[in-house]
Amino acid sequence: MEADKKFRKPRPFWLKWLVRLVCAYIGLLVVVLAAAILSMSGTFLLVVLELFVENDRLQEFNYQYFVPMSEFLWNLFTALVPGL
């Protein structure tokens, strides 16, 4: 064991930072996609709920808050993923 550590080359500094950057990028994608999915689920839930309740205030709330947020998050996700 001790002899293996002596002959092992240290990892390059740039490689460590490259791996950290890739992991941070993937983490950002995961967070943005999760937020987009949650906002789209909320939008869908309010649309379905509005069908049963027949209340126009839910539709106004949905189109005022959830739809723009869902569109923004989805556009952000597609902008972050190259080729999508």
C-alpha positions in Angstrom: 0.0 0.0 0.0 2.7 2.5 0.9 4.7 1.7 -2.2 1.6 2.3 -4.4 1.1 5.8 -3.0 4.7 6.8 -3.8 4.4 5.9 -7.5 0.9 7.3 -8.0 0.7 10.5 -10.0 -1.2 13.3 -8.5 -4.3 14.3 -10.4 -4.0 17.5 -12.4 -5.5 20.6 -10.9 -7.5 21.5 -14.0 -9.1 18.1 -14.1 -10.5 18.6 -10.6 -12.0 21.9 -11.5 -13.4 20.5 -14.8 -15.2 17.7 -12.8 -16.5 20.3 -10.3 -17.8 22.5 -13.2 -19.5 19.6 -14.9 -21.1 18.5 -11.6 -22.3 22.0 -10.9 -23.8 22.3 -14.4 -25.6 19.0 -14.0 -26.9 20.1 -10.6 -28.2 23.4 -12.1 -30.0 21.4 -14.8 -31.6 19.1 -12.2 -32.8 22.1 -10.1 -34.2 24.0 -13.1 -35.9 20.9 -14.4 -37.4 20.0 -11.0 -38.8 23.5 -10.6 -40.2 23.4 -14.1 -41.9 20.1 -13.5 -43.4 21.4 -10.2 -44.7 24.6 -11.8 -46.2 22.6 -14.7 -47.8 20.2 -12.3 -49.3 23.2 -10.3 -50.6 24.6 -13.6 -52.2 21.4 -14.6 -53.7 20.9 -11.1 -55.3 24.3 -11.2 -56.7 23.7 -14.6 -58.3 20.4 -13.5 -59.5 22.0 -10.3 -61.1 24.8 -12.2 -63.2 22.3 -14.2 -64.8 21.0 -11.0 -65.1 24.2 -9.0 -66.2 26.5 -11.9 -64.4 29.5 -10.4 -62.8 32.1 -12.7 -60.4 33.3 -10.0 -58.4 30.1 -10.3 -58.0 30.6 -14.0 -56.9 34.2 -13.5 -54.4 33.1 -10.8 -53.2 30.3 -13.0 -52.6 32.5 -16.1 -51.1 35.3 -14.1 -48.6 33.4 -12.0 -48.1 29.7 -13.0 -48.2 29.8 -16.8 -45.4 32.5 -17.1 -43.3 30.8 -14.5 -43.7 27.4 -16.3 -42.8 28.9 -19.6 -39.8 30.8 -18.2 -38.4 27.7 -16.5 -38.9 25.5 -19.5 -37.3 28.0 -21.8 -34.4 28.3 -19.3 -34.0 24.5 -19.2 -34.0 24.2 -23.0 -31.5 27.1 -23.3 -29.1 25.4 -20.8 -29.2 22.0 -22.7 -27.2 22.3 -25.9 -29.0 20.9 -29.0 -32.4 20.8 -27.3 
